[in-house]
Structure formats: structure tokens, C-alpha cells
Amino acid sequence: QVQLVESGGGLVQTGGSLRLSCAASGSIFSVRDMGWYRQAAGKQRELVARISSSDITTYADSVKGRFTISRASATNTVYLQMNSLKPEDTAVYYCNARAKYTYLPDYWGQGTQVTVSS
């Protein structure tokens, strides 16, 4: 079992920055890659960024150039650095970990609220 705990959300003004953290614990060896998703009010959950064990990254077009995903292996922590925040970035952000095998369920954090004031 893998547990994910997010932190770092909050309220910021347009153009501000936040860094989200996701601390993973448990059977980390069973994880293929990790990422961040977000869900705005009234909208579907969408992938924001993903990082593999070999540090290959993927970003949604809407955040390219502004957000950076990274990981710290020593602490089993994944980060999402968010710069130049916009009101449309307002959402609950969820940490995700995909299992190595597709028949096993993904792991999700509890979510952390990010609000960008206009």
C-alpha cells in the first residue's frame, strides 16, 4: 500500500508562486511514475504534470513554461513548482501514483486547495 500526502496549497494573487509537495510512504517500489492532477469546480479532473523514475516529464499545455515537476528520491517526495499563477489555475490539486501493473489501482492523495485571486 502507498500513501500520498499533499501540502503547500493556499491563496495567492495573480502572478504569485506556490510549491506543492507530495510525500509518499509505503510500498514505493510498486510505483511506476507519479504526477499531479487538478480539478476545478464544475470541471473534470485533468493531468497537470507527470514524472517518471528516470525523470522524464510531461506537462499539460496550459501550464508549460510556468509549472515544474520534480522529485527527491531521498525523501520520496514529488514537488510541483507553480509560477506566474493565473485565476484559471484555481483548483484542488491531487498527487497521483500509478502502479507498475495496470491491474492494480492507482494511489491518490487527499488533495490540496490552490486559489488564485483575480
N, C-alpha and C positions, 0 to 999 in steps of 0.2 A: 504494500500500500504506500502511496505517495501523498503527502500533504503539502499544500501550497498556501502560503500566507502572504498577501499583498500589503503594502504600506506606501505612504508617500503622497496620497491624493490630498486634494484640498481646493481652496478657492483662490484663483489668481485673476489678474487683469489681462486683457488682450495684450499679447506681446511678451508675456511673462514666461517663466520656465518652471517645470516640476520634474522631479526624478522619482519614478516609481520603482519599488523593489519587490521582488518575489523570492521568498526564502523557501526552498524545497527541502523536505526531510522524508525519511523512509527508504523505500527501495528505489533509490535513484538509478541504479543500474538498469532498471526496466524501462527507462525513458529514452525515446528516440530523439526528440527535439522539444523545444519549449517556445512559447510565444505569448503575445499579448493580444487580446480581443477587447472590443468595446461595444457597448450597447447604449445608444441614446434613447431617450424617452420616445416611445411610439415607433421605434425602428428595430430592425433585425440586428442581431449580433454580427459583427464583422471583424475580420482579421486585420490587425494593425501592423504587427511585425512578428517575425519568427526567426529563430536562430538554431542552427544545428550544432551537434557536438564538435564539428570541425569549423565552427564559426562562420558558416555560410548564412547570410541574412536575406530576408525577404521583407519588403515593405508595401503597404498599400500606397497607391498613387497619391492619395490625399495627404500623406504625411512625409513623403520622400523629401529629403533635404532639411526637414525640421526635427524629426524624431530619430533616435539612435538606440538600437537594442544591443545589449552586451551581456556578458556573463562572467562570473567569477567562480571558477571551479573549486577553489579552496574553501569557499563558503556555501557552495551550491545555491548561488543567488543569481537571478537574472534581473537586469535593470532595463528601464525604458526612460531615456533622457528625452524630455519633451521641451523644445524651444519654440519661440515665436508662436505661442498658443493662440488659437482663434476660438471664438464662441462656438463654432461648429465642432470643436474638439470635446465639448461638454458631453460626458457620458460616464457610465460605470465601466471601469477597466478591469478585465479579468485576466489573471495569469492562467496559462494552459500548458499542460504537458502531455504529449502524445506517447502512448505505449509503443514499444518496439514491434508488437504484433497487433494486427488490425482487429483481431477478435477480442482484445482486451479493451476496456473502456478508457477514455481519456480522463485526465485529472484536471480539476478546476479549483481555483482559489475562490474566496468568498466575495471578491470584488472590492474595489476602492473607488470612491466618487471623485471625479475631476470636474470642476466647474470653472468655466472661463467667462468672466463678466464682460459685457459689451460696453 
